[in-house]
Amino acid sequence: TILSKNVAATYKDVKINLIDTPGHADFGGEVERVLKMADAVLLLVDAFEGPMPQTRFVLGKALELGLIPIVVINKVDKENCTPDLVQEQVFDLMFNLGATEEQLDFTTVYGSAKMGWMGGDWQTPTEDMAFLMDTILESVPEAPYVEGTPQLQITSLDYSRFTGRIAIGRLFKGDLHANQDYMLCTAEGQRKVRAKELFVFSGLSKEKVDHVRSGDLCAITGIEDFEIGDTLSDLEQPEAMERIAVDEPTMSLLF
C-alpha cells in the first residue's frame, strides 16, 4: 500500500473510522500523517513470517505518539505457522522500541481474514470478525469532544474532477459548518478560505453533511492551494497546530 485509505464502519451503534497506512519506511511522511489522526493502531502481523522490517518502523512511530496497540496475527490457516512465537516476537519488538507498560499490556487477536474469522485463540476458529470489533470497542476510548475554536489539520488529500482537490483531516477541536468562512494557517501565513462542502466517511464512500464535530474525520471541498500540515481554524481567532515533522530521507541518489 502506498496511499492511505479512509473507511468507516458502524458496529453496535458505534462509528469506527479505519485508516489504512503504508507499511514501509519509504513512505514515512504518509505514515506519520495518518497516525496523527488515530487513537489506536491495529498492528497486522503474518502468523508465518512474523514481524517484518517495516513493522518496526510503523510500530515505532505509533508507540512514540502514545497510541494504543492491538496486535492482530493474521493467516493462522497457513501450514507450519507459529502464532504463539510470533506473539512473543511482537512483544520483544515493542519492548525494544521503548513501549510503556500500558502499551505492552496489549490485546492479541488471532485469525484468518481469508477465512473470515477472528478470535482469542488461534486453534479455535470463530464464526465471524465480531471478536476483533469487540476488542476495538473495549480497548479504544471514544474520541473526545473538545470545545473551543475549530482546529482541523490537513493530513491527507483526495481529488475529484468536479470539485478539484479535497482536504482530509481530523477535527481536533470545535465544530465545522459547511459553506462557512475559516482561516487557513499555512507555513507562509494565514488567509481566508471557504469550506464549501463537508463530508464524513461512511463505509467505503463519503457522506455529505452540514456539520462536523471534533473527534471525527472529514473531507472538505472548496479550499484552494492548501498543503499537508496546514490548519483550518476560526476566522477571527485562528489557532494553528504544530506542523507535522517528517523524518529526513535515509538515502539519496544522484542522477
C-alpha positions as CSV (number, residue, x, y, z in Angstrom):
1,T,0.0,0.0,0.0
2,I,1.3,3.4,-0.9
3,L,-1.6,5.8,-0.2
4,S,-3.8,5.8,2.9
5,K,-7.4,4.8,2.6
6,N,-10.2,6.1,4.8
7,V,-13.3,3.9,5.5
8,A,-15.8,3.8,8.4
9,A,-17.8,1.0,9.9
10,T,-20.7,1.2,12.3
11,Y,-20.7,-1.7,14.9
12,K,-23.2,-1.9,17.8
13,D,-24.2,1.8,17.1
14,V,-20.6,3.0,17.4
15,K,-18.9,4.6,14.4
16,I,-15.3,3.3,13.9
17,N,-13.0,5.2,11.5
18,L,-10.4,2.9,9.9
19,I,-7.4,4.3,8.2
20,D,-5.1,2.1,6.2
21,T,-1.5,3.3,6.1
22,P,1.7,2.4,4.2
23,G,3.8,-0.2,6.0
24,H,7.1,0.9,4.7
25,A,9.8,3.5,5.8
26,D,9.9,4.9,2.3
27,F,6.5,6.5,2.9
28,G,7.4,7.9,6.3
29,G,5.6,11.2,5.7
30,E,2.4,9.4,4.8
31,V,2.7,7.1,7.9
32,E,3.2,9.9,10.3
33,R,0.3,12.0,9.0
34,V,-2.1,9.1,9.1
35,L,-1.1,8.0,12.6
36,K,-1.7,11.5,13.9
37,M,-5.4,11.1,13.0
38,A,-5.7,7.8,15.0
39,D,-6.3,7.0,18.7
40,A,-5.2,3.4,18.4
41,V,-3.4,1.1,15.9
42,L,-4.1,-2.4,14.7
43,L,-0.7,-4.0,14.2
44,L,-1.2,-6.6,11.5
45,V,1.4,-9.4,11.5
46,D,1.7,-12.6,9.4
47,A,1.4,-15.7,11.5
48,F,4.1,-17.4,9.4
49,E,6.5,-14.6,8.5
50,G,6.3,-12.7,11.8
51,P,7.3,-9.0,12.2
52,M,8.9,-7.6,9.1
53,P,11.5,-4.7,8.9
54,Q,8.7,-2.3,8.0
55,T,6.8,-3.5,11.1
56,R,9.5,-2.0,13.3
57,F,9.3,1.4,11.5
58,V,5.5,1.8,11.7
59,L,5.2,0.4,15.2
60,G,7.9,2.7,16.4
61,K,6.0,5.7,15.1
62,A,2.8,4.6,16.7
63,L,4.4,4.0,20.1
64,E,6.0,7.4,20.0
65,L,2.6,9.0,19.6
66,G,1.3,7.1,22.6
67,L,-1.2,5.1,20.5
68,I,-2.9,2.0,22.0
69,P,-1.7,-1.1,20.1
70,I,-3.9,-4.1,19.3
71,V,-1.9,-6.9,17.7
72,V,-3.7,-8.8,15.0
73,I,-1.9,-12.0,14.0
74,N,-3.4,-13.0,10.6
75,K,-3.2,-16.0,8.3
76,V,-3.2,-18.6,11.1
77,D,-4.6,-21.0,8.5
78,K,-1.1,-21.3,6.8
79,E,0.7,-24.5,7.2
80,N,3.6,-24.6,9.6
81,C,2.7,-21.1,11.1
82,T,3.7,-20.3,14.6
83,P,1.3,-17.7,16.0
84,D,2.4,-18.1,19.7
85,L,6.1,-17.5,18.7
86,V,5.1,-14.5,16.5
87,Q,3.2,-13.0,19.5
88,E,6.4,-13.3,21.6
89,Q,8.4,-11.7,18.8
90,V,5.9,-8.7,18.7
91,F,6.2,-8.3,22.5
92,D,10.0,-8.3,22.3
93,L,9.9,-5.7,19.5
94,M,7.6,-3.4,21.4
95,F,9.9,-3.7,24.5
96,N,12.9,-2.9,22.4
97,L,11.1,0.1,20.9
98,G,10.5,1.6,24.4
99,A,6.8,0.8,24.8
100,T,5.2,1.8,28.0
101,E,3.8,-0.7,30.5
102,E,0.3,0.2,29.3
103,Q,1.3,-0.4,25.7
104,L,3.0,-3.7,26.5
105,D,-0.3,-4.9,28.0
106,F,-1.8,-5.2,24.6
107,T,-4.6,-7.5,23.4
108,T,-3.7,-10.1,20.8
109,V,-6.3,-11.2,18.2
110,Y,-5.7,-14.3,16.1
111,G,-7.5,-15.3,12.9
112,S,-7.7,-15.6,9.2
113,A,-9.0,-12.7,7.1
114,K,-9.2,-15.1,4.1
115,M,-11.5,-17.5,6.1
116,G,-13.4,-14.6,7.6
117,W,-12.9,-15.1,11.3
118,M,-11.0,-13.6,14.3
119,G,-10.8,-14.8,17.9
120,G,-8.8,-15.0,21.1
121,D,-7.3,-18.5,20.4
122,W,-5.8,-19.3,17.0
123,Q,-6.6,-23.0,17.5
124,T,-10.3,-22.3,18.0
125,P,-11.8,-20.7,14.9
126,T,-14.9,-18.5,15.4
127,E,-17.8,-17.8,13.1
128,D,-17.0,-14.2,12.1
129,M,-15.0,-11.0,12.9
130,A,-17.0,-10.0,15.9
131,F,-14.2,-10.7,18.4
132,L,-11.9,-8.1,16.6
133,M,-14.7,-5.5,16.6
134,D,-15.5,-6.1,20.3
135,T,-11.8,-5.8,21.1
136,I,-11.7,-2.4,19.4
137,L,-14.7,-1.1,21.4
138,E,-13.2,-2.4,24.7
139,S,-9.6,-1.2,24.1
140,V,-10.1,2.2,22.4
141,P,-11.8,5.1,24.2
142,E,-14.3,7.2,22.4
143,A,-12.8,10.2,20.6
144,P,-13.3,13.2,22.9
145,Y,-15.3,16.2,22.0
146,V,-13.2,19.3,22.7
147,E,-14.9,22.6,22.9
148,G,-13.4,25.8,21.5
149,T,-12.4,27.4,18.2
150,P,-12.2,24.8,15.4
151,Q,-8.9,23.2,14.7
152,L,-8.5,20.8,11.8
153,Q,-5.1,19.7,10.5
154,I,-5.0,18.6,6.9
155,T,-3.2,15.3,6.9
156,S,-4.2,13.8,3.5
157,L,-5.9,14.8,0.3
158,D,-8.2,13.4,-2.4
159,Y,-9.2,14.7,-5.8
160,S,-12.4,15.0,-7.8
161,R,-12.7,16.1,-11.4
162,F,-15.8,18.0,-10.4
163,T,-14.6,19.8,-7.2
164,G,-10.8,19.7,-7.5
165,R,-8.6,19.0,-4.6
166,I,-10.2,17.7,-1.4
167,A,-8.6,18.3,2.0
168,I,-8.9,15.5,4.6
169,G,-8.1,15.6,8.2
170,R,-9.2,15.1,11.8
171,L,-11.1,17.8,13.6
172,F,-9.3,18.1,16.9
173,K,-11.3,20.9,18.5
174,G,-14.6,22.7,18.0
175,D,-17.1,22.3,15.1
176,L,-17.1,22.9,11.4
177,H,-20.0,24.0,9.3
178,A,-20.5,23.8,5.5
179,N,-20.4,26.9,3.4
180,Q,-18.7,29.0,6.1
181,D,-15.5,31.1,6.1
182,Y,-12.4,29.9,8.1
183,M,-8.8,30.9,8.3
184,L,-6.2,28.6,6.7
185,C,-2.9,28.7,8.6
186,T,-0.1,27.8,6.3
187,A,3.7,27.8,6.6
188,E,3.8,31.2,4.9
189,G,1.0,32.9,6.8
190,Q,-2.8,33.0,7.1
191,R,-5.6,33.6,4.6
192,K,-9.4,33.4,4.5
193,V,-11.0,30.4,2.8
194,R,-14.5,29.0,2.5
195,A,-15.3,25.4,3.3
196,K,-18.0,24.8,0.6
197,E,-18.9,21.2,1.4
198,L,-18.2,18.8,4.3
199,F,-18.1,15.0,4.0
200,V,-17.7,12.3,6.6
201,F,-16.6,8.8,5.8
202,S,-19.4,6.1,5.6
203,G,-18.4,2.6,4.6
204,L,-16.2,2.8,1.5
205,S,-17.6,6.2,0.4
206,K,-18.2,9.7,1.7
207,E,-21.5,11.2,3.1
208,K,-22.2,14.9,2.7
209,V,-23.1,16.6,6.0
210,D,-23.7,20.2,7.1
211,H,-21.8,19.9,10.4
212,V,-18.8,18.0,11.8
213,R,-17.9,17.8,15.5
214,S,-14.4,17.4,17.0
215,G,-13.1,13.8,17.1
216,D,-14.4,12.9,13.6
217,L,-12.5,12.7,10.3
218,C,-13.8,14.7,7.4
219,A,-13.2,15.8,3.9
220,I,-13.6,19.4,2.8
221,T,-14.1,20.9,-0.7
222,G,-13.6,24.5,-1.9
223,I,-10.2,25.2,-0.3
224,E,-7.6,26.0,-2.9
225,D,-3.8,26.0,-2.6
226,F,-3.6,24.1,0.7
227,E,-0.7,21.9,1.7
228,I,-0.3,18.9,4.0
229,G,0.1,20.2,7.6
230,D,-2.0,23.3,7.2
231,T,-4.5,24.1,9.9
232,L,-8.1,25.2,9.3
233,S,-9.2,27.3,12.2
234,D,-11.6,30.1,13.3
235,L,-11.7,33.2,11.1
236,E,-11.5,35.7,13.9
237,Q,-9.3,33.9,16.4
238,P,-7.2,31.3,14.4
239,E,-5.1,28.8,16.3
240,A,-2.5,27.0,14.1
241,M,-1.5,23.4,15.1
242,E,2.1,22.4,15.1
243,R,3.1,21.3,11.6
244,I,3.9,17.6,11.1
245,A,7.6,16.8,11.2
246,V,8.7,14.2,8.7
247,D,11.9,12.1,9.1
248,E,14.7,13.1,6.7
249,P,15.4,10.6,3.8
250,T,17.8,7.8,4.7
251,M,19.2,7.6,1.2
252,S,19.8,9.9,-1.7
253,L,20.5,9.2,-5.3
254,L,22.5,11.4,-7.8
255,F,21.4,11.1,-11.4
